[in-house]
Amino acid sequence: MTYATTEAQEQTLIHIIRSLPPNRVEQLVDFAHFLEAQVIEQDLETDESEEEIAVDNDRWDALLASDESQKLLKKLADEALAEHRAGKTRPMKFTDEGRIVPG
């Protein structure tokens, strides 16, 4: 879900960001991500009831338990292993905060 902000609010944030030292900008971005995650979590909680989530989980469990799904998952795993053995993969790198960064 996307929420609207006014141009004045956006300009205020830009002004604040430009006045902060880099380490504080990083903190502000981290806080913005924290707030964003809270909104996403709230949206998810209001979108589905526990019963709907349980039904959805049961459907996924049944789908993943099927022979066809297991064959597809094995094929995908084999392809990933072949790419790794061929040197086409790179290790994942993370920031101290646990975010993935380009390797």
NORBELBEL-V755340 format. One line per field, one symbol per residue. burial: # if it has 16 or more other ideal C-beta (glycine too) atoms within 10 Angstrom, else .. A space follows every 10 residues. Layout:
burial->???
This chain:
burial->.......... .......... .......... .......... .......... .......... .......... .......... .......... .......... ...
